[in-house]
Amino acid sequence: MLDKLPFFTKGIIFAASLSVLVFFLKVLCPLNLGCFADPFLIPLFSPLFVAENLFGNLGIFEPFFILIFWSVVGGLAGHFYGKLRTVRD
């Protein structure tokens, strides 16, 4: 089923599911112990610091911004991967 999708769509699906997975793993972890998702939180939230400096407080839209940002990044990465793959074939 996923073989017929364009590469940018695959990248969007992968990036969105990965960011949701990291959110979910962090919610499941207890506060007093370390978590597997902790090293991924800094790169995941790094665009949020830049966006808050540019636009001010995002409030309730912070998770949506993170999800949309990483979906766009995943879509671009998938698009460029598809271009590289078609050039090699």
Backbone as JSON, one array per atom type, in Angstrom:
{
  "sequence": "MLDKLPFFTKGIIFAASLSVLVFFLKVLCPLNLGCFADPFLIPLFSPLFVAENLFGNLGIFEPFFILIFWSVVGGLAGHFYGKLRTVRD",
  "N": [[0.82, -1.19, 0.0], [1.94, 1.27, 0.77], [3.82, 1.51, -1.18], [2.92, 2.78, -3.45], [2.68, 5.43, -2.82], [3.88, 8.82, -3.09], [7.28, 9.94, -2.44], [7.5, 12.21, -0.79], [5.13, 12.16, 0.63], [5.43, 9.8, 2.08], [7.55, 10.65, 3.69], [6.29, 12.66, 5.19], [4.4, 11.16, 6.61], [6.11, 9.49, 8.08], [7.65, 11.36, 9.63], [5.66, 12.69, 11.1], [4.51, 10.56, 12.53], [6.74, 9.73, 14.01], [7.27, 11.98, 15.65], [4.89, 12.07, 17.16], [5.12, 9.61, 18.42], [7.37, 10.04, 20.07], [6.32, 12.04, 21.77], [4.31, 10.48, 23.0], [5.8, 8.45, 24.26], [7.19, 9.99, 26.13], [5.13, 10.9, 27.76], [4.35, 8.54, 28.96], [6.5, 7.92, 30.61], [7.79, 7.84, 33.96], [8.32, 10.67, 36.16], [10.51, 10.77, 37.9], [12.43, 9.04, 36.94], [14.8, 8.32, 34.34], [14.16, 8.48, 30.81], [13.58, 6.79, 27.7], [12.87, 8.5, 25.66], [13.94, 10.97, 26.28], [16.51, 11.95, 25.16], [15.62, 12.66, 22.63], [13.98, 14.82, 22.88], [15.12, 17.41, 22.93], [16.07, 17.94, 20.2], [13.54, 17.69, 19.06], [11.96, 19.75, 20.13], [13.43, 22.02, 19.49], [12.82, 23.75, 17.22], [10.71, 25.12, 18.29], [11.65, 27.0, 20.11], [12.8, 28.94, 18.46], [10.53, 29.74, 17.02], [8.96, 30.83, 19.06], [10.5, 33.03, 19.74], [10.27, 34.51, 17.42], [7.45, 34.8, 16.93], [6.24, 35.14, 19.38], [4.41, 33.99, 22.28], [3.07, 30.84, 21.67], [1.12, 29.38, 22.87], [-1.6, 27.24, 23.15], [-1.16, 26.13, 20.7], [1.34, 25.02, 20.43], [1.96, 22.11, 20.34], [0.79, 21.53, 17.85], [2.24, 23.16, 16.14], [4.79, 21.97, 16.37], [4.24, 19.42, 15.31], [3.41, 20.08, 12.68], [5.71, 21.41, 11.75], [7.72, 19.38, 11.82], [6.53, 17.6, 10.09], [6.64, 18.99, 7.68], [9.42, 19.15, 7.38], [9.98, 16.4, 7.2], [8.58, 15.82, 4.85], [10.02, 17.34, 2.97], [12.52, 16.09, 3.2], [11.83, 13.51, 2.34], [11.07, 14.1, -0.28], [13.5, 14.99, -1.44], [15.0, 12.69, -1.06], [13.61, 10.98, -2.76], [14.18, 12.2, -5.2], [16.97, 11.77, -5.33], [16.98, 9.0, -5.4], [15.69, 8.41, -7.81], [17.5, 9.48, -9.59], [19.69, 7.81, -9.29], [18.67, 5.39, -10.21]],
  "CA": [[0.0, 0.0, 0.0], [2.79, 2.46, 0.83], [4.7, 1.56, -2.34], [2.34, 3.64, -4.47], [2.69, 6.81, -2.36], [5.1, 9.57, -3.4], [8.25, 9.94, -1.35], [7.25, 13.28, 0.18], [4.04, 11.7, 1.5], [6.03, 8.86, 3.01], [8.31, 11.43, 4.65], [5.35, 13.33, 6.09], [3.83, 10.14, 7.5], [7.16, 9.05, 8.99], [8.01, 12.41, 10.58], [4.53, 12.93, 12.01], [4.37, 9.42, 13.45], [7.87, 9.72, 14.92], [7.09, 13.02, 16.67], [3.81, 11.63, 18.05], [5.67, 8.52, 19.23], [8.22, 10.62, 21.12], [5.4, 12.63, 22.75], [3.63, 9.41, 23.72], [6.77, 7.8, 25.15], [7.5, 10.9, 27.23], [3.97, 10.93, 28.65], [4.32, 7.28, 29.7], [7.63, 7.78, 31.53], [7.66, 8.52, 35.25], [9.14, 11.88, 36.23], [11.73, 10.61, 38.68], [13.36, 8.17, 36.24], [15.13, 8.69, 32.98], [13.27, 7.91, 29.81], [14.17, 6.57, 26.39], [12.55, 9.61, 24.78], [14.59, 12.2, 26.72], [17.48, 12.53, 24.21], [14.96, 13.13, 21.42], [13.15, 15.98, 23.16], [15.79, 18.67, 22.57], [15.9, 18.22, 18.77], [12.13, 17.77, 18.71], [11.42, 21.05, 20.52], [14.3, 23.13, 19.12], [12.18, 24.77, 16.39], [9.74, 25.87, 19.09], [12.33, 28.15, 20.7], [12.92, 29.95, 17.41], [9.19, 30.24, 16.7], [8.5, 31.7, 20.15], [11.23, 34.29, 19.63], [9.76, 35.26, 16.27], [6.01, 35.06, 16.95], [5.72, 35.28, 20.73], [3.89, 32.77, 22.89], [2.14, 30.12, 20.8], [0.03, 28.88, 23.71], [-2.12, 25.88, 22.94], [-0.78, 25.67, 19.36], [2.7, 24.49, 20.41], [2.07, 20.75, 19.77], [0.43, 21.56, 16.43], [3.38, 23.73, 15.43], [5.83, 20.95, 16.32], [3.82, 18.38, 14.37], [3.44, 20.62, 11.31], [7.1, 21.69, 11.38], [8.44, 18.15, 11.51], [5.91, 17.02, 8.89], [7.21, 19.69, 6.52], [10.81, 18.7, 7.26], [9.94, 15.03, 6.69], [8.15, 15.87, 3.46], [11.15, 17.8, 2.16], [13.54, 15.03, 3.18], [11.33, 12.45, 1.47], [11.11, 14.58, -1.67], [14.89, 14.97, -1.91], [15.4, 11.28, -1.15], [13.01, 10.45, -3.99], [14.95, 12.72, -6.34], [18.23, 11.05, -5.37], [16.75, 7.61, -5.76], [15.37, 8.32, -9.24], [18.71, 9.77, -10.34], [20.55, 6.61, -9.24], [18.08, 4.26, -10.96]],
  "C": [[0.86, 1.26, 0.0], [3.73, 2.56, -0.37], [4.2, 2.54, -3.4], [2.38, 5.12, -4.09], [3.96, 7.52, -2.83], [6.02, 9.65, -2.18], [7.98, 11.05, -0.34], [6.11, 12.91, 1.11], [4.55, 10.69, 2.51], [6.84, 9.59, 4.08], [7.43, 12.14, 5.64], [4.78, 12.33, 7.09], [4.88, 9.7, 8.52], [7.48, 10.11, 10.04], [6.89, 12.68, 11.57], [4.38, 11.79, 13.0], [5.53, 9.35, 14.43], [7.73, 10.78, 16.0], [5.97, 12.66, 17.64], [4.31, 10.5, 18.95], [6.55, 9.05, 20.35], [7.37, 11.29, 22.18], [4.78, 11.54, 23.62], [4.57, 8.71, 24.69], [7.11, 8.69, 26.33], [6.35, 10.97, 28.22], [3.94, 9.67, 29.51], [5.42, 7.15, 30.75], [7.34, 8.46, 32.86], [8.65, 9.69, 35.34], [10.46, 11.66, 36.94], [12.77, 9.71, 38.01], [13.69, 8.74, 34.87], [14.24, 7.96, 31.99], [14.02, 7.74, 28.5], [13.97, 7.76, 25.47], [13.27, 10.9, 25.14], [15.62, 12.75, 25.74], [16.82, 13.09, 22.94], [14.17, 14.41, 21.64], [13.81, 17.29, 22.75], [15.72, 18.91, 21.07], [14.44, 18.37, 18.37], [11.57, 19.16, 18.99], [12.29, 22.22, 20.1], [13.65, 24.15, 18.18], [11.19, 25.63, 17.17], [10.38, 27.1, 19.72], [12.48, 29.28, 19.69], [11.56, 30.55, 17.09], [8.66, 31.15, 17.8], [9.24, 33.02, 20.15], [10.71, 35.14, 18.49], [8.31, 35.7, 16.44], [5.45, 35.31, 18.34], [5.2, 33.94, 21.24], [2.87, 32.11, 21.97], [0.98, 29.5, 21.56], [-0.33, 27.45, 23.4], [-1.69, 25.31, 21.58], [0.63, 25.1, 19.29], [2.79, 23.06, 19.88], [1.74, 20.71, 18.28], [1.58, 22.13, 15.6], [4.49, 22.7, 15.28], [5.48, 19.88, 15.3], [3.88, 18.87, 12.93], [4.87, 20.87, 10.86], [7.82, 20.41, 10.98], [7.81, 17.4, 10.34], [6.45, 17.67, 7.63], [8.65, 19.25, 6.3], [10.86, 17.27, 6.7], [9.51, 14.97, 5.23], [9.27, 16.33, 2.54], [12.24, 16.74, 2.08], [13.11, 13.87, 2.28], [11.36, 12.83, 0.01], [12.54, 14.51, -2.22], [15.44, 13.55, -1.98], [14.84, 10.65, -2.42], [13.74, 10.94, -5.22], [16.3, 12.0, -6.46], [18.04, 9.61, -5.82], [16.44, 7.47, -7.24], [16.59, 8.65, -10.1], [19.62, 8.56, -10.39], [20.0, 5.46, -10.07], [18.16, 4.42, -12.44]]
}
